[in-house]
Amino acid sequence: MLNIALFGPPGAGKGTQAKNLAEKYNLTYISTGDILRQEIADDTELGGQAKSIINKGGLVSDEIIVQIIEERIQMHPQAQGILFDGFPRTYAQAYILEGLLLKMNTKLTCMLSLKVPKEELMRRMLKRAKLENRADDKQDVIKYRFWEYEEKTIPVIQFYKEQDKYMPIDGIGDVDDVFNRLCSAIEKALSQTWLNIVLFGPPGAGKGTQAKQLAEKFNMVYISTGALLRDEIAKNTEIGQRARKYLDSGDIVPDDIAIRLIEGKIGEHHEAKGFIIKGFPSNLVQAYILDGLLKRLDSEVSLVMNIDAPTLLSIKRLTKRAKTDKARVYDQDTETIIHRLEVWEQKTKPVLEYYKRMGKIQCFDGSSDPDELNKLLTKRIEKAFTDIR
């Protein structure tokens, strides 16, 4: 999802630009100010609570703000993202927004801050007062709103600077010029967003073949814990020596080994468009680990593509591979193959439920023709790239 907080002092033109951006990117537009003014006009209970505060230029309580934001989000479940206008306005609200988005399994993409000199802001707001007769555009109220902004809202900038999501935008010029600057900033933020795909499925489902082809097709980085471990074993490194017995037996490698390898691979490719990960997570604990690892990098698992295959087909494929130059040490006997499939059923398959609850699972038939399967996987990844844009 594309989630944007549009920031700036009173009179910076947030409302006009926010509506244009929401239309261009198919976003749910949430203006806390507009919603509250409508509640006041409709003489609702919520409007009554907010009226006296707004008319004085003050900030409505967080409890009221959270209530109206959650209601508005629920009204637009199919949107490509959310554009927040007038929220967060305090440091505490920045944390509230983090929690609201986390609840939706998403995050803020960027905070765009319109920069306009104070003299120009005052001129715009006094002009608006004549045209729209807004109670919060009187001169004494305007001064108080500026004070509230400087004391309570400007600290929010530091919150997003520390996350590298703060993007200052020159707010002077005609509407189209400012709009184009905002769009350029959004495209820049999107270009820095990773698409992380976990390719999931039992041994013999064909994950490795598909993952390599897809990574090359989309210019993504392919991360296979199995391939990384085999490389460590071939080099006889400390990790390779520790991992050998687990690979030989078809068991899951200890978490600390997998983490070090994945972190190292990601660290080599900061310029990547994203990662296709195969072989991890292999259990529920590793799913938590992967979430934490990506969270540290301000990213997340975008999509889990589960390639399912019947057990008998998996056994046939792995037994056949054992007779080729692509054979793995854990393909050499039927007993080890069956053990790997048992490990998958008992420890790895439950991870599917974890990602189902997050709404990130897409299932595919691993017994279908590999070329046809590749077309389906390709189509889904293309959609995923479109969704983050």
C-alpha positions in Angstrom: 0.0 0.0 0.0 1.0 3.6 -0.7 0.4 5.5 2.6 1.3 9.2 2.7 1.1 11.9 5.4 0.8 15.3 3.9 2.3 17.8 6.3 2.6 21.6 6.5 1.5 24.7 8.4 -2.0 26.1 8.2 -2.6 27.6 4.8 0.1 25.6 3.0 -2.4 24.2 0.5 -2.5 20.7 1.9 -6.2 20.2 1.2 -6.1 21.1 -2.5 -3.0 19.0 -3.1 -4.2 16.0 -1.0 -7.4 15.6 -3.1 -5.4 15.7 -6.3 -2.9 13.1 -5.0 -5.7 10.9 -3.7 -7.3 10.8 -7.1 -4.0 10.2 -9.0 -2.9 7.3 -6.8 -6.4 5.9 -5.9 -5.9 6.6 -2.2 -8.4 6.9 0.6 -8.3 10.6 1.5 -8.6 11.3 5.2 -8.7 14.9 6.2 -9.4 15.1 9.9 -10.2 18.8 9.6 -12.8 18.2 6.8 -14.4 15.3 8.7 -14.7 17.2 11.9 -16.1 20.3 10.2 -18.7 18.0 8.6 -19.5 16.5 11.9 -20.0 20.0 13.3 -22.3 21.0 10.4 -24.4 17.8 10.9 -24.6 18.7 14.6 -23.5 15.2 15.7 -22.3 14.2 19.2 -18.8 14.0 17.8 -19.1 17.5 16.2 -20.4 19.0 19.5 -17.3 17.7 21.3 -15.0 19.1 18.6 -16.6 22.5 17.8 -15.4 24.7 20.6 -11.8 23.3 20.3 -11.6 23.9 16.5 -13.1 27.4 16.7 -10.3 28.4 19.0 -7.6 26.9 16.8 -6.8 24.0 19.2 -6.2 20.4 18.5 -8.9 17.8 19.1 -8.2 14.9 21.4 -6.4 11.8 20.2 -9.4 9.7 21.1 -11.7 11.6 18.8 -9.1 11.6 16.0 -8.5 7.9 16.2 -12.2 7.2 16.1 -12.8 9.1 12.9 -9.7 7.7 11.2 -10.6 4.1 11.9 -14.2 4.7 10.7 -13.0 6.3 7.5 -10.5 3.5 6.7 -13.2 0.8 7.2 -15.3 2.6 4.6 -12.7 2.1 1.8 -11.2 -1.5 2.1 -10.3 -1.7 -1.6 -8.2 1.5 -1.8 -4.5 1.3 -2.9 -3.5 3.2 0.2 -4.3 6.1 2.4 -3.5 9.8 2.3 -3.6 11.6 5.6 -4.2 15.3 5.6 -3.9 16.9 9.1 -2.7 13.8 10.8 -0.4 13.2 12.7 -0.3 16.7 14.3 1.6 15.8 17.4 4.6 13.5 18.3 2.1 11.2 20.2 -0.1 11.0 17.1 2.9 9.9 15.0 3.1 6.8 17.2 -0.7 6.4 17.0 -0.4 6.3 13.2 2.4 3.7 13.4 0.0 1.5 15.5 -3.0 2.0 13.2 -1.0 1.1 10.1 0.7 -1.9 11.8 -2.8 -3.1 12.7 -3.5 -3.1 8.9 -0.2 -4.9 8.2 1.2 -1.8 6.4 3.3 1.3 7.1 3.8 4.9 6.1 5.6 5.3 2.8 6.6 8.9 3.3 5.8 12.2 5.0 5.6 15.1 2.5 6.0 18.5 4.1 4.9 21.6 2.2 7.2 24.6 3.0 5.7 28.1 2.7 6.9 31.4 4.4 4.8 32.6 7.3 3.9 35.9 5.6 2.5 34.0 2.6 0.5 31.7 4.8 -1.1 34.6 6.6 -2.1 36.2 3.3 -3.6 33.0 2.0 -5.6 32.3 5.2 -7.1 35.8 5.5 -8.1 35.5 1.8 -9.7 32.1 2.5 -11.5 33.6 5.5 -13.3 36.0 3.1 -14.2 33.4 0.6 -15.2 30.4 2.8 -16.1 32.1 6.1 -14.2 29.5 8.1 -14.3 30.1 11.9 -10.7 29.1 12.3 -9.4 31.6 9.7 -9.9 34.8 11.9 -6.6 36.6 12.6 -6.4 35.9 16.3 -7.3 32.2 15.7 -4.7 32.0 12.9 -1.9 33.2 15.2 -3.0 30.6 17.8 -2.9 27.9 15.1 0.6 28.9 14.1 1.6 28.7 17.8 0.1 25.2 18.1 1.8 24.1 14.9 5.3 25.3 16.0 4.9 24.0 19.5 3.2 20.6 18.9 3.4 19.7 15.2 6.9 20.6 14.1 8.4 18.0 16.4 6.7 15.4 14.2 9.2 16.2 11.5 12.1 14.8 13.6 10.1 11.6 14.1 10.0 11.0 10.4 13.5 12.3 9.7 14.8 9.5 12.0 13.0 7.0 9.8 14.3 8.7 6.6 10.7 9.3 5.5 10.6 13.1 5.7 10.5 14.8 2.3 10.4 18.7 2.3 8.5 20.2 -0.7 8.6 23.8 -1.9 5.0 24.9 -1.5 5.4 28.2 -3.5 4.1 28.4 -7.0 0.9 27.5 -8.9 -1.1 24.4 -7.9 0.2 22.3 -10.9 3.9 23.1 -10.1 3.5 22.1 -6.5 1.6 19.0 -7.5 4.3 17.9 -9.8 6.9 18.3 -7.1 4.8 16.2 -4.7 4.4 13.4 -7.4 8.2 13.4 -8.0 8.8 12.9 -4.3 6.3 10.1 -4.2 7.9 8.3 -7.1 11.3 8.6 -5.5 9.9 7.1 -2.3 8.3 4.3 -4.2 11.6 3.5 -6.0 13.2 3.0 -2.6 10.5 0.5 -1.5 11.5 -3.1 -1.7 9.2 -5.8 -2.9 10.0 -8.9 -0.8 8.5 -12.2 -1.9 8.7 -15.5 0.0 8.5 -18.5 -2.3 6.9 -21.2 -0.2 6.1 -24.9 -0.7 7.2 -28.5 0.1 10.5 -30.0 -1.1 10.1 -30.9 -4.8 7.5 -28.2 -5.5 9.8 -26.5 -8.0 10.5 -23.4 -5.9 14.2 -23.1 -6.8 13.7 -23.2 -10.6 10.8 -20.7 -10.5 12.6 -18.4 -8.0 15.7 -18.1 -10.2 13.7 -17.3 -13.3 11.5 -14.8 -11.6 14.4 -13.0 -9.9 16.2 -12.6 -13.2 13.0 -11.5 -15.0 12.2 -8.8 -12.4 15.8 -7.8 -11.6 15.4 -8.9 -8.0 17.9 -10.6 -5.8 17.4 -14.3 -5.2 18.1 -15.5 -1.7 18.2 -19.3 -1.2 19.3 -20.4 2.2 20.1 -23.8 0.8 22.3 -22.4 -1.9 24.0 -20.1 0.6 24.6 -23.0 3.0 26.0 -25.2 0.3 28.4 -22.5 -0.7 29.6 -22.2 3.0 30.1 -26.0 3.1 32.1 -25.9 -0.1 34.4 -23.2 1.4 34.6 -25.2 4.6 33.8 -22.1 6.7 32.8 -22.1 10.3 29.1 -21.8 9.3 29.6 -24.5 6.7 31.0 -26.9 9.3 28.1 -26.2 11.6 25.5 -26.5 8.9 26.7 -29.7 7.2 25.0 -32.2 9.5 21.7 -30.5 9.2 21.7 -30.4 5.4 22.9 -34.0 5.2 19.9 -35.2 7.4 17.3 -32.9 5.8 16.7 -31.0 9.1 16.1 -27.3 9.6 19.4 -25.4 10.1 19.6 -23.4 13.4 18.1 -19.9 13.2 21.3 -18.0 14.0 23.0 -19.5 10.9 20.2 -18.7 8.5 19.9 -15.1 9.9 23.6 -14.4 9.4 23.5 -15.6 5.8 20.3 -13.7 4.9 21.5 -10.4 6.5 24.8 -10.7 4.6 23.1 -11.3 1.3 20.7 -8.4 1.8 23.6 -6.2 2.9 25.3 -6.8 -0.4 22.4 -5.5 -2.4 21.1 -2.1 -1.0 20.3 -1.1 -4.6 17.9 -4.0 -5.1 14.3 -3.6 -6.3 13.5 -6.4 -3.8 14.2 -10.0 -2.8 12.8 -13.4 -3.7 13.5 -15.6 -0.7 13.4 -19.4 -0.8 14.0 -21.9 2.0 13.2 -19.4 4.8 11.2 -19.2 7.0 11.2 -22.9 7.7 9.2 -22.6 10.9 7.0 -20.2 12.8 9.9 -18.8 14.9 11.8 -18.0 11.6 8.7 -16.2 10.3 8.9 -13.9 13.3 12.7 -13.5 12.7 12.2 -12.6 9.1 9.6 -9.9 10.0 12.0 -8.5 12.6 15.0 -8.6 10.2 13.0 -6.7 7.5 11.5 -4.3 10.0 15.0 -3.2 11.0 15.5 -2.3 7.4 12.2 -0.5 7.3 10.7 -3.2 5.0 8.5 -6.2 5.3 7.3 -9.4 3.6 5.2 -8.2 0.7 3.8 -11.4 -0.7 4.0 -15.2 0.0 3.6 -17.4 -3.0 2.8 -20.9 -2.0 3.6 -23.5 -4.7 1.7 -26.6 -3.5 2.5 -30.1 -4.7 1.2 -33.6 -3.8 3.5 -35.7 -1.6 3.9 -38.4 -4.2 4.8 -35.9 -6.9 7.5 -34.4 -4.6 9.0 -37.8 -3.9 9.1 -38.6 -7.7 10.7 -35.3 -8.5 13.4 -35.5 -5.7 14.2 -39.1 -6.6 14.6 -38.1 -10.2 16.8 -35.2 -9.3 19.1 -37.5 -7.3 20.1 -39.1 -10.6 21.2 -35.9 -12.2 24.2 -33.4 -11.7 21.7 -31.2 -9.7 21.4 -33.8 -7.0 21.6 -32.6 -3.4 23.1 -34.7 -0.6 19.7 -34.9 1.0 18.2 -36.4 -2.2 20.3 -39.5 -2.1 17.9 -41.9 -0.4 14.2 -42.2 0.0 14.3 -42.2 3.8 15.9 -38.7 3.9 13.5 -37.4 1.3 10.5 -38.7 3.4 12.1 -37.1 6.5 12.3 -33.8 4.7 8.6 -34.0 3.8 7.7 -34.9 7.4 9.7 -31.8 8.6 7.8 -29.7 6.1 4.4 -31.0 7.3 5.1 -30.7 11.0 7.2 -27.5 11.2 7.1 -25.5 8.0 3.5 -25.9 6.7 2.1 -24.2 9.9 3.8 -20.9 8.7 1.1 -20.7 6.0 -1.5 -19.9 8.7 0.7 -17.1 10.0 0.8 -15.4 6.6 -2.8 -16.2 5.8 -3.9 -14.1 8.9 -1.8 -11.3 7.5 -3.5 -11.6 4.1 -0.3 -12.2 2.2 -0.7 -15.7 0.9 -1.3 -16.5 -2.8 -1.5 -20.2 -3.7 -0.4 -21.9 -7.0 -0.6 -25.5 -8.2 2.9 -27.0 -8.3 1.8 -30.0 -10.4 1.0 -27.8 -13.4 3.3 -27.2 -16.4 6.4 -25.2 -15.2 6.0 -22.7 -18.0 2.4 -22.1 -17.3 3.1 -21.8 -13.6 5.8 -19.3 -14.4 3.3 -17.2 -16.3 0.9 -17.2 -13.3 3.7 -16.3 -10.9 4.9 -13.5 -13.2 1.5 -12.0 -13.5 1.1 -12.0 -9.7 4.5 -10.3 -9.2 3.6 -7.7 -11.8 0.4 -6.9 -9.8 2.5 -6.7 -6.6 4.8 -4.1 -8.2 1.8 -2.1 -9.4 0.2 -2.2 -5.9 3.3 -0.7 -4.2 3.1 2.1 -6.8 
